């Protein structure tokens, strides 16, 4: 019963995505855990309305296709000449964090109502977000291959095209994991077996790299004990 439309009307795609993910979790819990399909349907209807403005690109700060670097970016910095707006998303910071929440929300929405997939441009919109941060095609002329996930290091990088004196950073291991879980879920619900398998593979790799480099146990020998 909350105003999902208002809660997803921030200028930031990041905060809007987090709100969508929060609400879809509530709807899913009511549907699966509470076994209350009618109440879940009421929430899902409101969620679809909130999500639709992003599919139409009519949110406060619309997305643009950048043909220089090849990606879907926030127009926040174009409008206000501040590179730090929306966590630097115009400059490709955190794209998997931001878009991962949208893909995650869309996957559960499509699970709850499979017909939503074929309505309007819903599927095309979500596919494009996946293509921006987790593209599997090496010779794609519009998007680079695997923009954020580093197959050599085994995890994603949050830093975009900003100069960084101390090197790139991961920033959020949990949101990295969610962005890849979202790829797996969207592949499963949309019938793309290759995408689902790719998400599984990335999650398996990520599980090992996070334990080795970030979530270290006392027996870890990667870093000096001191």
C-alpha positions, 0 to 999 in steps of 0.5 A: 500500500505504500506509494511506490511511484513516489519512492522510486522518483529520486534523481538517482538510478541507484536509489530508485533501483534499491527501492524497486528491489525492496518492494519486489522482495516484499511482494515476493514474500507475501506471495511465496511466504504468506501465500496471499496471492491477492495481496501480492497481486495488489503490490505487483500492480503498483510495482509495475506502474513504478517500473514502467516509467523507467522502461519509458525513460520518463524518470526525473533523470533519463538515461542516454546512450553514450556512443563514445564509450558504448553504454547506457549512462545517467544524464545527471552530469550532463544536466548539472555539470557535476561528475559526482552525481548519482555516484558518478554513473554518467562516468560509468561508476557502479553500473552493475550496482545500479542496474543490478537492482532493476534486473533483479526486480524485473526477474521477480516481477516476471516470475510472478507474472510471466506475461509481463515479459512480453508487454511493451518494451519490458524485456528489451529494456532489461536485456539492455541493462544486462548488456550494458554491465554484463554483455557476453558478446565480444564483438558487439558494436554497441557495448563492450564485453563484460564491462564490470566483471573482471574474469581475471581477478574474479570479481567486478570493479566499481570504478568507471572511467575516473582517474584513480590514484590508488587503482580500481576498487570493488566498493561493495561485495554484496552488490557485486553478488546481487548484480550477478544473481540478477543476471542468473535470475533474469536468464532463467525467467526469460528463457535464456539458458546461456545467460543463466549459466553465465550467471551461475559461472560468475557467481561460482568464481565470485564466491572464491574471489571474495573469500580470498581477497575481501572476506578473509578468514584467519587462515587466509595467506593472501595478505601478510598476517601482520 
